[in-house]
Amino acid sequence: MGKSVRELKQERNKRRKQLVKDELAIYGANLALIEAQKDEIIKKRDCIDGVRSGLGNTDPIKGGGSSQEDKIIKVLDEIKEIEKEIDHTKEEVRSMRKAIKMIDNPQLEAIIYQKWVYGAESMRSLATKYGVSHNAIWKKSDVALLKLYKILILDK
């Protein structure tokens, strides 16, 4: 005997939710990458400030003049490359960010970010935070994931 329509729909929705969860994990990794790259740019700019302070003496000693300038140029080129990577990553996450913003319920959006993007909270802590049962928060999560699937895949 075959599966019932209800069971088939549940299986289909389970696959859809898993697909969206995987995409949200990639989205979260990309957001973390962007933040790490921004931190790296800050460190490199600090490095440039340190090299610039060495340029105060106009008498080059052991190649101090041109090699210091070369170091600054090299670091500036590295910063430019990182900024290009950031722009590319931002372009990659744009559709997911837009899709999440299209969810009309702030609570569902918060569940998406806190649980599936950042992994910062468990479903139990979210249930406590929003004053609902553990099962209710899972159902809200399922609704949010299926809405994202509809926005990302079906409405393309």
LINKA-V700201 format. One record per pair of residues at least 4 apart in sequence whose C-alpha atoms are under 7 Angstrom apart, sorted by the first residue. I is the first residue (numbers start at 1). J is the second residue. If there is no record, write none. Layout:
I|J  I|J
This chain:
3|7  3|8  4|8  5|9  6|10  7|11  8|12  9|13  10|14  11|15  12|16  13|17  14|18  15|19  16|20  16|146  16|149  17|21  17|145  17|146  18|22  19|23  20|24  20|145  20|149  21|25  21|116  22|26  23|27  24|28  24|116  24|117  25|29  25|116  25|117  26|30  27|31  27|93  27|117  28|32  28|117  28|118  29|33  30|34  30|89  31|35  32|36  33|37  34|38  34|86  35|39  36|40  37|41  37|82  38|42  39|43  40|44  41|45  41|79  42|46  43|47  44|48  44|75  45|49  46|50  47|51  48|52  48|72  49|53  50|54  51|55  51|68  51|72  55|65  60|64  60|65  63|67  64|68  65|69  66|70  67|71  68|72  69|73  70|74  71|75  72|76  73|77  74|78  75|79  76|80  77|81  78|82  79|83  80|84  81|85  82|86  83|87  84|88  85|89  86|90  87|91  88|92  89|93  90|94  93|97  94|98  95|99  96|100  97|101  98|102  99|103  99|148  99|151  99|152  100|109  100|148  103|109  105|109  106|110  107|111  108|112  108|140  108|141  108|144  109|113  110|114  111|115  111|141  112|116  112|117  113|117  113|118  114|118  114|119  114|120  114|121  115|119  115|120  115|121  115|122  121|125  121|126  122|126  123|127  123|134  123|137  124|128  124|134  125|129  126|130  127|131  127|132  127|133  127|134  127|137  128|132  132|136  132|137  133|137  134|138  135|139  136|140  137|141  138|142  139|143  140|144  141|145  142|146  143|147  144|148  145|149  146|150  147|151  148|152  149|153  149|154  150|154  150|155  151|155  152|156
